[in-house]
Amino acid sequence: MARPTNVAPAEEIGRRVLLLACLGIAGCLPGAAPTAARSAGLAAPGGAAGQPEGPARPAGGLAPDQVYARVAPSVAYVETPLGSGSAVLVEPGLLLTNAHVVWPYDAARVVFADGTERAAVPVVAQDTIADLAALDLAAAGGPPPGVAPATVADGTALAIGTDLYLVGYPAETESFPQPALTRGILSRLRRWAAIDTTFLQTDADLAGGQSGGALVAPDGTVVGFSSMYLGESDFAVAMSAPDAVARLKGILAGGPRDGPAPRPIPLSGGTLVGVATLAAGGDEAAFVLHAAYGDAVDLSAEGRGYVSLRAIGPFGDIDLDVDDPNGGRTSGTVDILDDGPYFLVVSRDVPGEVIVRSSAPLVPYADPDDGAVLELGTTASGLMDYPGDQDTWRVHLDAGSSVTLTVDTINFSPDADLERANGDDSRLLDARLAGPLGLTLTAPFTPEVSGDYLVRIRDAAGIDTGGYFVRVE
């Protein structure tokens, strides 16, 4: 199951299990106590004599229109050159959304339900593991007059079957949209032990663009932020709101992270010639390609042995994939069919340099996960930096020692293979996906020869980004 299928083209980068908000983007102090207790069922007064009561309200809660009126003003539409999503005002100057909603930009356009627009709201914090991001609304004019932050509450004590609502901007095509409301029930709770965080599952309808939106209890409190949906089902999963707020506040306060810090994608600059040095056969190196929509860019890569060249669009589309196993040089032309950065990935079958030439500017992109060492029994963290990224970790194994590789994430559907560092033994691992959110890979392996091995980790779908944990024991 891939970070299952979240996106609508207009939204987050073609996203997996729809990181709603999340995912998607999908959260810094694991296990932090909720920041607010859930208010138990606020009953609204009945209509005046002779007046219709309006929509039926669930026992002990608000009617759907009252829930919407209470929450919708604090839920904002978020737009970047690549798509759109949702965000929730959690403090007077702070919006919470999914990291994948704003990737790879450092600012986004924000519109509130009343039509108030903030053209360039800075992204000031990102949690790569939990797919969360914070937007500094105070730096861009603040919220609309009279709009208060949503009330964040702990929803984990709600009874299974409790009515829940999603408020956000799914499948949106308008520049100044109206937030949408859908309704379902609390189906179950899921606990991701890797970051000691709870997710609430609901059957409320959703679509791409909901990422970062609010999951709302019958009393009008926000109990979760949309994070993903599971497989091909209609079940939405939202990160517990107190957990998510605590994680982001921890990052903003400079607290410790349990995953990699975000790595900015260079969105300008570059030269027409680049050099990549590959430490091992099969390694990859990446460049960010800067070209305008509609351009045709000529590319070539040259090095000893088998050289391959791929151009990957911002949604994971492989728009060029060429190689030349004989001459050590490969070339092609890529048509730029999307706004946003393209990624040029080169590899070869032996160590050494690859010289890359382009008719549009290239910027080398360094990936510190490539070549990083895994110590047996120790959990490390890495990052799928761009769609189609492949991380290569090095680990020493003894012959006959049975080990298990674990890759744990909510951001993509992990896949892995393993080979001897000298390249003479490469194999796919007999891996399976499981875990509370279905995105935990486990793969047993017993090496026949002692030595250094390379563990290559990637998104099976090749479309998603985000953090992960990796362990061999």
Protein Blocks (a to p, Z undefined) as FASTA:
>chain_A
ZZddfbcfklcehiajddfbggjiehpbghiacfbdcdediddddddehiaebjaddehi
acfklmmmmmmmmpccdddfkbccddddfbfkbccddfklmpccfbdcdddfkopacfba
cdfbdcfklopacddfklnnpaaehiacdddddfklpcehiacddddjehiabfbdcddd
dddddfbdcddfklopacdddfbdcdehjgopacddfkopafbdcfbdchjbfbdcdddf
klmmmmmmmmmnopacfbdcdddddfegcdfbdcdddfbghiacdddddddehiacdddd
ddehjdddddddfkopafbdcddfknopacdddddfbgcjdddddddfbecddddddfbd
cdddddfkgopacdehiacddddfbghiacdddddddehiacddddddfkbccddddddf
klpaccddddddedjnopaccdddddfbgcddddddddfklpagcddddddZZ
